[in-house]
Amino acid sequence: QVQLVESGGGLVQPGGSLRLSCAFSGGFFSLYRMGWYRQAPGEQRELVAIISSTGVRNYADSVKERFTISRDNAKRTMYLQMNNIKPEETAVYYCNADRIGTQTGYWGQGTQVTVSS
């Protein structure tokens, strides 16, 4: 029943910034741990950042100090602020939602981020 829709991807130059959004519907947003994952061509999907229902954040080492994950429970939306983006971070970025205390998870369709000069 939960649906996730990513937006905000596109073409950005190395060193530039981009903000991704994930709109949540079909459930109680505050009961889900949210996260961003990415999958580069020929690579496995990897965790970028997660944010708990109470706002506790965790990041992959490669994006610390450059990316910021956040959530607005009133808007039922999660964000990823990406600063100083690197070419190797070109990937499809996916929104994920995991119901607290369950094994139930959901994925969005993904949004393409291309970092190129």
N, C-alpha and C positions, 0 to 999 in steps of 0.2 A: 504493500500500500504506500510506502514511503517513496517519494520521487525526488530526485536531486538533479538540478540543472545548473551546469557551470556556464560562466560567461567571462569575458574580459581578456581572452587570449588574443594573440595576433603577432605581428612582426615588431620586434624591438631591436635596437642597436646594442652591441656589447656595452656594458656600463650603464645602460638605461634602466628604467623602472616600469613596472606594470602591476596592476592590481586585479586579481581574479576574484570572482564572486561565485558562491554556491547557494542557490535558493532551495529551501527545504519545504516540502509539503506532504500531507498525508499521514502525519503523526504528531506526537508531542516533541517538539524540537529540543526542549530542555532535558529530555530523558536520554539523549544521544551524545556519545562522544563523537566528535567530528574530526576529519583529517583530510590532508592533501597528499596525494601520491602522484608520481610521474613515471612515464615510460618512454624512454628514448628509443629510436629505431634500432632493432636488433638486441635490445637490452631487456632485462626483467623489470617489472614494475617495482618501484622503491618508495619507501616512506619519505616524505618531505617534512611534514609537521603534523602534530595532532593537538587538539585542545579539548579538555574535559568539559563535562557539563557545568563545572564550577569555574572554568576559565584557566585551569592549569595547563601550561604549554610545554611541549617537548619538540625539539628540532633534530633533524639529521645534522651531523657534524659539518657537512659541507655547506650548509645554508645558514648556520648560526651567525648572528650579527648582521646579516643581510636581509633575511626574510622575516616577516612578522605574520603570525596567524592570529585571527581574532574572530569573535562571533557576536552577533547582535540578536539576542533572544527575542526581542520585541518584533524585529523584522524577519526572524527565522532565516537568517542568512549568515554564512561563514565567508571570511575573506582571507586572501593571502596577498600581502604586500611584498613585492619582490623588488629589491634595490640592488644596484650594481650587478645586473644579470650577466652571466658568462655564456659564451657560445655553446659550451658543453651542456648547458642546461636546457637546450632545445629538446622539447618532449611534448607529449600529450599529458596534460595535467588533469587528474581525476579527483572528484569529491567523494568522500566516503563517510558513511554514518553507521555507527554501531550502537545498538540498544544496550543500555547499562544493565549488567547482570544477565545478559543473554548471549547466544551465539548468532544472533540475527544481524546481518550487515547488508548495506545497500551501496550501490555505486551509481554515479552519474555517467553521462555519455562521454565526458572528456572535452577539454578545450585545448587547441593547439597553440603552443608558445614557440615561436621561432626567433632565435637570437642570431642576428646576422647583420653585417655592415654592407 
